[in-house]
């Protein structure tokens, strides 16, 4: 029998206990050994929880218990969780975590520290979708050319409602909070940081890139408005928050931001709170992974899958799926050198010569206009909604700065990248 201690018996921890109990027979058959949750750590012992295991508020009751074989870390956070995981590994206990923030900052040093001790983390990315296993094992024969993922259900729900039902950002944010999809402080989700943590984990497995959140481009959905939605509809785009990893020669782009993506793309059809991840391998081509990215049972399913893997194979190494650099000389790309298409929203004065000035500023930086729509706005201004042909990121940034200071653009220009 394998004995499991759970640090953090909240929504996911409770589901882990319940699933191990109600699906005990089939899990035992698949694992080849009984898996039993025996104790859990909580902050508040007075709070009633629907579990039958022994509860404590002292993490050492699990870490120092020699009878516990596997520690499941569901406490969240970074620093305290890091200390707990290191101590568990130091004690020779296998670890399963769903903590994406911990891994975004400490995945490489934890892999070194774990050595041959099993350390699994399927639930840290996209909840119930087995994307870690797919990248680390199922696609191990491939050079990964790109990863594009909708990995935050809160943002995807909000954007889906804005597109399908015409709901404004502030209204849908409040609704998402009332439904429990968004926190009281939603910055981590709507600002793109949650998706960025997950992207960094996938990029490590796919490319061996050691980057931190501070090293990559992260933008959220806070500035998207109804004009952007109308433009997307008119030109047959969906609007998504995408986490993107893309390899070109010896560089890898890592970025999280809203994109306009053609409705013909498979990933554009992932709506609501669901997650979807597209992976392109040099041999297999495109594979697509779809499912619930959060929720107690979905995330617990991934946690238990890792426990079953450990039960089957005992010690597993390496954690990220490789023992040496996957590709020598591979570096993080400078986003300023990225080449793509762009959508711009400009609130400009409604007078003669303005369009010519805008076109001149863009043209001086080798940015050509592909499509343009003019919409009435407030107070003697109009909104120019335009898309460009391919150009460099640094050129569009400089053009936006010049437009902002031109005297004809009345508010800060808005930009969304087009991913085709």
FENQUI-V180632 format. One line per field, one symbol per residue. ss: DSSP state (H for helix, E for strand, L for the rest). psi: psi as a letter, one per 40 degrees, with the letter a starting at -180 (. if undefined). A space follows every 10 residues. Layout:
BEGIN
ss->???
psi->???
END
This chain:
BEGIN
ss->LEEEEEELLL HHHHHHHHHH HHLHHHHHHH HLLLEEEEEE ELLLLLLLLL LLLEEELLLH HHHLLLLLLE EEELLLLLHH HHHHHHHHHH LLLEEEELLH HHHHHHHHHH HHHHLLLLEE LHHHLLLLLL HHHHHHHHLL LLLEEEEEEE LLHHHHHHHH HHHHHLLLHH HHHHHHHHLL LLLLLLHHHH LLHHHHHHHH HHHHHHHLLL LLHHHLEELL LLLLLHHHHH HHHHLLEEEE EEEEEEEELL EEEEEEEEEE EELLLHHHHL LLLEEEEEEE ELLLEEEEEE EELLLHHHHH HHHHHHHHHH HHHLLLLLLL LLLLLLLLLL EELLHHHLEE EEEEEEEEEL LLLHHHHHHH HHHLLLLLEE EEEEEELLLL EEEEEEEELL EEHHHHHHHH HHHHLLLLEL LLLEEEEEEL
psi->hhhhhhhgga dddddddddd ddfddddddd deihhhhdii hidhdehhig ieihiiehde dddeheehdh hhhfdaacdd dddddddddd eehihhiegd dddddedddd ddddbehhhi fdeehfbehf ddddddddfe eihhdihhhh ehdddddddd ddddefhidd ddddddddee diidheddce eedddddddd ddddddefhg iideeihhia edehaddddd ddddffiihi hihhhhhhbf ihhhihiiih hieeideeeh iaeiihhhhh idddahihhi aheaiddddd dddddddddd ddebhhiide eieihdhieh ihihddeiha iihihhhiig iheddddddd dddeffhihd ihhhiiaiff iihhhiiiih iidddddddd ddddedeehd ihiihhihh.
END
